[in-house]
């Protein structure tokens, strides 16, 4: 059966996956191609409005359109690849990032930069390794900045304004599994499957090491920074550019604020959710968690948390973070045709 998204665009799930695989397989950049990056005006001067997206969202219908799509995607990869970096922060963390300004300003995930003022290294695809410093971060948004210490004229990408459209094609780059000297950052092709003010979700597969890497539209504009894997590798979450632009000056000044999305010892309810059309459906319940002890089941729809409406997975995460371990919180849950009131005790995250 075709997925709702596939049906919307008139294509079966299998055909859509085949097209994505064929295009992704063709995205390898030949080593004899000269890579180049585009300059960028300082993002703090760019508007934060939401213009209509112009990137491709249609699925190629025949071989000719598939070839044209391939050519466009390869062009974007050549354009942005020089700006994608690996980041090493002290002996504590490593991840990916992308240069967004010619003076060496890098955007990454907040959990990669971890704190302001730390010594770091930035490694470009050609192997060039440069000293850097972590700047500020918004822990709740998982948005962070790093500044290359050495002065230079670095390849930088353009930052998009606004939010991409659902169904829009996108390209994810980064360092899955960690930095590997013998390869350029791998490319994955996918589509935007959910958008919110505080997060994007795509079908681009992410793994450890990708955190902080860039998500591009097919115009070569930066639309997101990889944050984390969702309920499974088919649902991957990215920080939208609006989370950076609204707090740009604070992060650039080295300010750090907010609570991390998932900290050991922090409050946890113990459910794995699927985010579907602004609803929070329970896909799995963690054994021994407060949710299991309260009787929450797979398939339950969480409608409210502590009296506040739950409009999707990310909304529930933010509501949980407003509480502390040990709090007993009332939930409204729909199970079949019944609405149930359930009290859940938040336990510490392992």
Rosetta blueprint (number, residue, H / E / L):
1 X L
2 X L
3 X L
4 X H
5 X H
6 X H
7 X H
8 X H
9 X L
10 X L
11 X L
12 X L
13 X H
14 X H
15 X H
16 X H
17 X H
18 X H
19 X H
20 X H
21 X H
22 X H
23 X H
24 X H
25 X H
26 X L
27 X L
28 X L
29 X L
30 X L
31 X L
32 X L
33 X L
34 X L
35 X L
36 X L
37 X L
38 X L
39 X L
40 X L
41 X L
42 X L
43 X H
44 X H
45 X H
46 X L
47 X L
48 X L
49 X L
50 X L
51 X L
52 X L
53 X L
54 X L
55 X L
56 X L
57 X L
58 X L
59 X L
60 X L
61 X L
62 X L
63 X H
64 X H
65 X H
66 X H
67 X H
68 X H
69 X H
70 X H
71 X H
72 X H
73 X H
74 X H
75 X H
76 X H
77 X H
78 X H
79 X H
80 X H
81 X H
82 X H
83 X H
84 X E
85 X E
86 X E
87 X E
88 X E
89 X E
90 X L
91 X L
92 X L
93 X E
94 X E
95 X E
96 X E
97 X E
98 X E
99 X E
100 X E
101 X E
102 X L
103 X L
104 X L
105 X E
106 X E
107 X E
108 X E
109 X E
110 X H
111 X H
112 X H
113 X H
114 X L
115 X L
116 X L
117 X L
118 X L
119 X E
120 X E
121 X E
122 X E
123 X E
124 X E
125 X L
126 X L
127 X L
128 X L
129 X E
130 X E
131 X E
132 X E
133 X E
134 X E
135 X E
136 X E
137 X E
138 X E
139 X L
140 X L
141 X L
142 X L
143 X E
144 X E
145 X E
146 X E
147 X E
148 X E
149 X L
150 X L
151 X L
152 X L
153 X L
154 X L
155 X L
156 X L
157 X L
158 X E
159 X E
160 X L
161 X L
162 X L
163 X L
164 X L
165 X L
166 X L
167 X L
168 X L
169 X E
170 X E
171 X E
172 X E
173 X E
174 X E
175 X L
176 X L
177 X L
178 X L
179 X L
180 X L
181 X L
182 X L
183 X L
184 X L
185 X L
186 X E
187 X E
188 X E
189 X E
190 X E
191 X E
192 X E
193 X E
194 X E
195 X E
196 X L
197 X L
198 X L
199 X L
200 X E
201 X E
202 X E
203 X L
204 X L
205 X L
206 X L
207 X L
208 X L
209 X L
210 X L
211 X L
212 X L
213 X L
214 X E
215 X E
216 X E
217 X L
218 X L
219 X L
220 X L
221 X E
222 X E
223 X E
224 X E
225 X E
226 X E
227 X E
228 X E
229 X E
230 X L
231 X L
232 X L
233 X L
234 X L
235 X L
236 X E
237 X E
238 X E
239 X E
240 X E
241 X H
242 X H
243 X H
244 X H
245 X H
246 X L
247 X L
248 X H
249 X H
250 X H
251 X H
252 X H
253 X L
254 X L
255 X L
256 X E
257 X E
258 X L
259 X L
260 X L
261 X L
262 X L
263 X L
264 X L
265 X L
266 X L
267 X E
268 X E
269 X L
270 X L
271 X E
272 X E
273 X E
274 X E
275 X E
276 X E
277 X L
278 X L
279 X E
280 X E
281 X E
282 X E
283 X E
284 X E
285 X E
286 X L
287 X L
288 X L
289 X L
290 X H
291 X H
292 X H
293 X H
294 X H
295 X L
296 X L
297 X L
298 X L
299 X L
300 X L
301 X E
302 X E
303 X E
304 X E
305 X E
306 X L
307 X L
308 X E
309 X E
310 X L
311 X L
312 X L
313 X H
314 X H
315 X H
316 X H
317 X H
318 X H
319 X H
320 X H
321 X H
322 X L
323 X L
324 X L
325 X L
326 X L
327 X L
328 X E
329 X E
330 X E
331 X E
332 X E
333 X E
334 X E
335 X E
336 X L
337 X L
338 X E
339 X E
340 X E
341 X E
342 X E
343 X E
344 X E
345 X E
346 X L
347 X E
348 X E
349 X L
350 X L
